[in-house]
Amino acid sequence: MCSKDAYPLPNIDKLGFLDAYSGHNQIRMDTPNEEKTTLITKDTNFCYRVMPFGLKNASAIYQRLMDQVFKQQIRRNVEVYVDDMVIKSQSIAQHVANLEKVFGGTLQI
């Protein structure tokens, strides 16, 4: 029998989740490195011009980029783990303001 762990979980109503699915595909490969991603087929060869998922350092490169993009907001109102982001707010008004900061514009609600 195990005793219940009373550690408090975050209030899900005060969090907003974003998933930047395939966000790494927005990062342009360095031109000299494109040939290192060559795929050889029967008829021709292809290479990636954007960073493919599964590239050895893709996650680290993407995390570094997200840390730079959101450096003013991380640990304040945003947490980033590779392509998953959490927007933290105490109220609806603050959440809208935080989302505007993340998206860099004005939201219409």
PyMOL commands that place a pseudoatom at each C-alpha (Angstrom):
pseudoatom trace, name=CA, resn=MET, resi=1, chain=A, elem=C, hetatm=0, pos=[0.000, 0.000, 0.000]
pseudoatom trace, name=CA, resn=CYS, resi=2, chain=A, elem=C, hetatm=0, pos=[1.303, 3.452, -0.929]
pseudoatom trace, name=CA, resn=SER, resi=3, chain=A, elem=C, hetatm=0, pos=[0.447, 6.730, 0.735]
pseudoatom trace, name=CA, resn=LYS, resi=4, chain=A, elem=C, hetatm=0, pos=[-0.917, 9.503, -1.474]
pseudoatom trace, name=CA, resn=ASP, resi=5, chain=A, elem=C, hetatm=0, pos=[1.645, 12.058, -2.595]
pseudoatom trace, name=CA, resn=ALA, resi=6, chain=A, elem=C, hetatm=0, pos=[0.060, 15.423, -1.802]
pseudoatom trace, name=CA, resn=TYR, resi=7, chain=A, elem=C, hetatm=0, pos=[2.426, 17.408, -4.018]
pseudoatom trace, name=CA, resn=PRO, resi=8, chain=A, elem=C, hetatm=0, pos=[0.342, 20.135, -5.731]
pseudoatom trace, name=CA, resn=LEU, resi=9, chain=A, elem=C, hetatm=0, pos=[-0.086, 19.948, -9.503]
pseudoatom trace, name=CA, resn=PRO, resi=10, chain=A, elem=C, hetatm=0, pos=[-0.290, 23.120, -11.641]
pseudoatom trace, name=CA, resn=ASN, resi=11, chain=A, elem=C, hetatm=0, pos=[-3.760, 24.546, -12.183]
pseudoatom trace, name=CA, resn=ILE, resi=12, chain=A, elem=C, hetatm=0, pos=[-4.550, 23.470, -15.743]
pseudoatom trace, name=CA, resn=ASP, resi=13, chain=A, elem=C, hetatm=0, pos=[-6.979, 26.389, -16.141]
pseudoatom trace, name=CA, resn=LYS, resi=14, chain=A, elem=C, hetatm=0, pos=[-4.105, 28.851, -15.800]
pseudoatom trace, name=CA, resn=LEU, resi=15, chain=A, elem=C, hetatm=0, pos=[-1.893, 27.293, -18.445]
pseudoatom trace, name=CA, resn=GLY, resi=16, chain=A, elem=C, hetatm=0, pos=[-2.000, 27.470, -22.230]
pseudoatom trace, name=CA, resn=PHE, resi=17, chain=A, elem=C, hetatm=0, pos=[-0.185, 24.827, -24.237]
pseudoatom trace, name=CA, resn=LEU, resi=18, chain=A, elem=C, hetatm=0, pos=[1.332, 25.384, -27.676]
pseudoatom trace, name=CA, resn=ASP, resi=19, chain=A, elem=C, hetatm=0, pos=[2.836, 22.691, -29.856]
pseudoatom trace, name=CA, resn=ALA, resi=20, chain=A, elem=C, hetatm=0, pos=[5.197, 23.932, -32.549]
pseudoatom trace, name=CA, resn=TYR, resi=21, chain=A, elem=C, hetatm=0, pos=[4.847, 20.647, -34.439]
pseudoatom trace, name=CA, resn=SER, resi=22, chain=A, elem=C, hetatm=0, pos=[7.579, 20.358, -37.086]
pseudoatom trace, name=CA, resn=GLY, resi=23, chain=A, elem=C, hetatm=0, pos=[8.955, 23.743, -36.033]
pseudoatom trace, name=CA, resn=HIS, resi=24, chain=A, elem=C, hetatm=0, pos=[12.470, 22.509, -36.733]
pseudoatom trace, name=CA, resn=ASN, resi=25, chain=A, elem=C, hetatm=0, pos=[11.456, 22.370, -40.414]
pseudoatom trace, name=CA, resn=GLN, resi=26, chain=A, elem=C, hetatm=0, pos=[11.463, 26.182, -40.357]
pseudoatom trace, name=CA, resn=ILE, resi=27, chain=A, elem=C, hetatm=0, pos=[15.214, 26.303, -39.720]
pseudoatom trace, name=CA, resn=ARG, resi=28, chain=A, elem=C, hetatm=0, pos=[17.221, 26.623, -42.915]
pseudoatom trace, name=CA, resn=MET, resi=29, chain=A, elem=C, hetatm=0, pos=[20.182, 24.270, -43.285]
pseudoatom trace, name=CA, resn=ASP, resi=30, chain=A, elem=C, hetatm=0, pos=[23.600, 25.825, -43.793]
pseudoatom trace, name=CA, resn=THR, resi=31, chain=A, elem=C, hetatm=0, pos=[24.147, 25.519, -47.572]
pseudoatom trace, name=CA, resn=PRO, resi=32, chain=A, elem=C, hetatm=0, pos=[27.456, 23.586, -47.259]
pseudoatom trace, name=CA, resn=ASN, resi=33, chain=A, elem=C, hetatm=0, pos=[25.697, 21.095, -44.920]
pseudoatom trace, name=CA, resn=GLU, resi=34, chain=A, elem=C, hetatm=0, pos=[22.749, 20.379, -47.241]
pseudoatom trace, name=CA, resn=GLU, resi=35, chain=A, elem=C, hetatm=0, pos=[24.719, 17.719, -49.126]
pseudoatom trace, name=CA, resn=LYS, resi=36, chain=A, elem=C, hetatm=0, pos=[25.262, 15.857, -45.839]
pseudoatom trace, name=CA, resn=THR, resi=37, chain=A, elem=C, hetatm=0, pos=[21.505, 15.122, -45.763]
pseudoatom trace, name=CA, resn=THR, resi=38, chain=A, elem=C, hetatm=0, pos=[21.426, 13.587, -49.252]
pseudoatom trace, name=CA, resn=LEU, resi=39, chain=A, elem=C, hetatm=0, pos=[18.847, 10.892, -49.973]
pseudoatom trace, name=CA, resn=ILE, resi=40, chain=A, elem=C, hetatm=0, pos=[19.710, 8.658, -52.890]
pseudoatom trace, name=CA, resn=THR, resi=41, chain=A, elem=C, hetatm=0, pos=[16.876, 7.184, -54.925]
pseudoatom trace, name=CA, resn=LYS, resi=42, chain=A, elem=C, hetatm=0, pos=[16.834, 5.057, -58.065]
pseudoatom trace, name=CA, resn=ASP, resi=43, chain=A, elem=C, hetatm=0, pos=[16.314, 8.094, -60.314]
pseudoatom trace, name=CA, resn=THR, resi=44, chain=A, elem=C, hetatm=0, pos=[17.888, 11.040, -58.519]
pseudoatom trace, name=CA, resn=ASN, resi=45, chain=A, elem=C, hetatm=0, pos=[19.361, 12.469, -55.329]
pseudoatom trace, name=CA, resn=PHE, resi=46, chain=A, elem=C, hetatm=0, pos=[17.593, 14.791, -52.890]
pseudoatom trace, name=CA, resn=CYS, resi=47, chain=A, elem=C, hetatm=0, pos=[18.889, 16.846, -49.986]
pseudoatom trace, name=CA, resn=TYR, resi=48, chain=A, elem=C, hetatm=0, pos=[17.142, 18.779, -47.224]
pseudoatom trace, name=CA, resn=ARG, resi=49, chain=A, elem=C, hetatm=0, pos=[17.181, 22.563, -47.397]
pseudoatom trace, name=CA, resn=VAL, resi=50, chain=A, elem=C, hetatm=0, pos=[15.559, 22.784, -43.960]
pseudoatom trace, name=CA, resn=MET, resi=51, chain=A, elem=C, hetatm=0, pos=[16.542, 20.869, -40.842]
pseudoatom trace, name=CA, resn=PRO, resi=52, chain=A, elem=C, hetatm=0, pos=[14.956, 17.399, -40.929]
pseudoatom trace, name=CA, resn=PHE, resi=53, chain=A, elem=C, hetatm=0, pos=[13.550, 15.744, -37.823]
pseudoatom trace, name=CA, resn=GLY, resi=54, chain=A, elem=C, hetatm=0, pos=[15.898, 13.062, -36.560]
pseudoatom trace, name=CA, resn=LEU, resi=55, chain=A, elem=C, hetatm=0, pos=[19.073, 14.922, -37.425]
pseudoatom trace, name=CA, resn=LYS, resi=56, chain=A, elem=C, hetatm=0, pos=[21.485, 14.199, -34.590]
pseudoatom trace, name=CA, resn=ASN, resi=57, chain=A, elem=C, hetatm=0, pos=[21.494, 17.692, -33.081]
pseudoatom trace, name=CA, resn=ALA, resi=58, chain=A, elem=C, hetatm=0, pos=[18.103, 18.899, -34.330]
pseudoatom trace, name=CA, resn=SER, resi=59, chain=A, elem=C, hetatm=0, pos=[16.531, 18.996, -30.858]
pseudoatom trace, name=CA, resn=ALA, resi=60, chain=A, elem=C, hetatm=0, pos=[19.474, 20.860, -29.319]
pseudoatom trace, name=CA, resn=ILE, resi=61, chain=A, elem=C, hetatm=0, pos=[19.591, 23.367, -32.182]
pseudoatom trace, name=CA, resn=TYR, resi=62, chain=A, elem=C, hetatm=0, pos=[15.846, 23.962, -31.998]
pseudoatom trace, name=CA, resn=GLN, resi=63, chain=A, elem=C, hetatm=0, pos=[15.900, 24.308, -28.184]
pseudoatom trace, name=CA, resn=ARG, resi=64, chain=A, elem=C, hetatm=0, pos=[18.755, 26.842, -28.427]
pseudoatom trace, name=CA, resn=LEU, resi=65, chain=A, elem=C, hetatm=0, pos=[16.781, 28.849, -30.986]
pseudoatom trace, name=CA, resn=MET, resi=66, chain=A, elem=C, hetatm=0, pos=[13.618, 28.823, -28.849]
pseudoatom trace, name=CA, resn=ASP, resi=67, chain=A, elem=C, hetatm=0, pos=[15.661, 29.878, -25.799]
pseudoatom trace, name=CA, resn=GLN, resi=68, chain=A, elem=C, hetatm=0, pos=[16.961, 32.847, -27.806]
pseudoatom trace, name=CA, resn=VAL, resi=69, chain=A, elem=C, hetatm=0, pos=[13.543, 33.763, -29.238]
pseudoatom trace, name=CA, resn=PHE, resi=70, chain=A, elem=C, hetatm=0, pos=[11.797, 33.656, -25.850]
pseudoatom trace, name=CA, resn=LYS, resi=71, chain=A, elem=C, hetatm=0, pos=[14.715, 34.700, -23.617]
pseudoatom trace, name=CA, resn=GLN, resi=72, chain=A, elem=C, hetatm=0, pos=[12.769, 37.673, -22.163]
pseudoatom trace, name=CA, resn=GLN, resi=73, chain=A, elem=C, hetatm=0, pos=[9.780, 35.466, -21.285]
pseudoatom trace, name=CA, resn=ILE, resi=74, chain=A, elem=C, hetatm=0, pos=[11.214, 32.112, -20.178]
pseudoatom trace, name=CA, resn=ARG, resi=75, chain=A, elem=C, hetatm=0, pos=[10.581, 31.464, -16.470]
pseudoatom trace, name=CA, resn=ARG, resi=76, chain=A, elem=C, hetatm=0, pos=[8.296, 34.510, -16.363]
pseudoatom trace, name=CA, resn=ASN, resi=77, chain=A, elem=C, hetatm=0, pos=[5.289, 33.622, -18.478]
pseudoatom trace, name=CA, resn=VAL, resi=78, chain=A, elem=C, hetatm=0, pos=[6.617, 30.974, -20.897]
pseudoatom trace, name=CA, resn=GLU, resi=79, chain=A, elem=C, hetatm=0, pos=[8.317, 27.601, -20.538]
pseudoatom trace, name=CA, resn=VAL, resi=80, chain=A, elem=C, hetatm=0, pos=[9.763, 25.882, -23.606]
pseudoatom trace, name=CA, resn=TYR, resi=81, chain=A, elem=C, hetatm=0, pos=[10.735, 22.247, -24.049]
pseudoatom trace, name=CA, resn=VAL, resi=82, chain=A, elem=C, hetatm=0, pos=[11.904, 21.748, -27.619]
pseudoatom trace, name=CA, resn=ASP, resi=83, chain=A, elem=C, hetatm=0, pos=[8.679, 22.221, -29.653]
pseudoatom trace, name=CA, resn=ASP, resi=84, chain=A, elem=C, hetatm=0, pos=[6.257, 22.326, -26.700]
pseudoatom trace, name=CA, resn=MET, resi=85, chain=A, elem=C, hetatm=0, pos=[5.515, 25.623, -24.981]
pseudoatom trace, name=CA, resn=VAL, resi=86, chain=A, elem=C, hetatm=0, pos=[3.460, 26.498, -21.920]
pseudoatom trace, name=CA, resn=ILE, resi=87, chain=A, elem=C, hetatm=0, pos=[2.046, 29.995, -21.461]
pseudoatom trace, name=CA, resn=LYS, resi=88, chain=A, elem=C, hetatm=0, pos=[1.554, 30.787, -17.762]
pseudoatom trace, name=CA, resn=SER, resi=89, chain=A, elem=C, hetatm=0, pos=[-1.037, 33.332, -16.566]
pseudoatom trace, name=CA, resn=GLN, resi=90, chain=A, elem=C, hetatm=0, pos=[-2.968, 34.272, -13.429]
pseudoatom trace, name=CA, resn=SER, resi=91, chain=A, elem=C, hetatm=0, pos=[-6.030, 35.706, -15.197]
pseudoatom trace, name=CA, resn=ILE, resi=92, chain=A, elem=C, hetatm=0, pos=[-7.737, 35.747, -18.585]
pseudoatom trace, name=CA, resn=ALA, resi=93, chain=A, elem=C, hetatm=0, pos=[-6.628, 39.328, -19.233]
pseudoatom trace, name=CA, resn=GLN, resi=94, chain=A, elem=C, hetatm=0, pos=[-3.036, 38.471, -18.356]
pseudoatom trace, name=CA, resn=HIS, resi=95, chain=A, elem=C, hetatm=0, pos=[-3.262, 35.338, -20.524]
pseudoatom trace, name=CA, resn=VAL, resi=96, chain=A, elem=C, hetatm=0, pos=[-4.346, 37.402, -23.539]
pseudoatom trace, name=CA, resn=ALA, resi=97, chain=A, elem=C, hetatm=0, pos=[-1.469, 39.818, -22.897]
pseudoatom trace, name=CA, resn=ASN, resi=98, chain=A, elem=C, hetatm=0, pos=[0.982, 36.919, -22.574]
pseudoatom trace, name=CA, resn=LEU, resi=99, chain=A, elem=C, hetatm=0, pos=[-0.263, 35.342, -25.799]
pseudoatom trace, name=CA, resn=GLU, resi=100, chain=A, elem=C, hetatm=0, pos=[0.178, 38.693, -27.563]
pseudoatom trace, name=CA, resn=LYS, resi=101, chain=A, elem=C, hetatm=0, pos=[3.773, 38.784, -26.361]
pseudoatom trace, name=CA, resn=VAL, resi=102, chain=A, elem=C, hetatm=0, pos=[4.392, 35.243, -27.593]
pseudoatom trace, name=CA, resn=PHE, resi=103, chain=A, elem=C, hetatm=0, pos=[2.779, 35.802, -31.002]
pseudoatom trace, name=CA, resn=GLY, resi=104, chain=A, elem=C, hetatm=0, pos=[4.167, 39.329, -31.327]
pseudoatom trace, name=CA, resn=GLY, resi=105, chain=A, elem=C, hetatm=0, pos=[0.901, 41.043, -32.226]
pseudoatom trace, name=CA, resn=THR, resi=106, chain=A, elem=C, hetatm=0, pos=[-2.539, 42.013, -31.079]
pseudoatom trace, name=CA, resn=LEU, resi=107, chain=A, elem=C, hetatm=0, pos=[-5.138, 39.301, -30.503]
pseudoatom trace, name=CA, resn=GLN, resi=108, chain=A, elem=C, hetatm=0, pos=[-8.844, 39.862, -31.142]
pseudoatom trace, name=CA, resn=ILE, resi=109, chain=A, elem=C, hetatm=0, pos=[-11.042, 38.017, -28.635]
for i in range(1, 109): cmd.bond("trace and resi %d" % i, "trace and resi %d" % (i + 1))
show_as sticks, trace
zoom trace
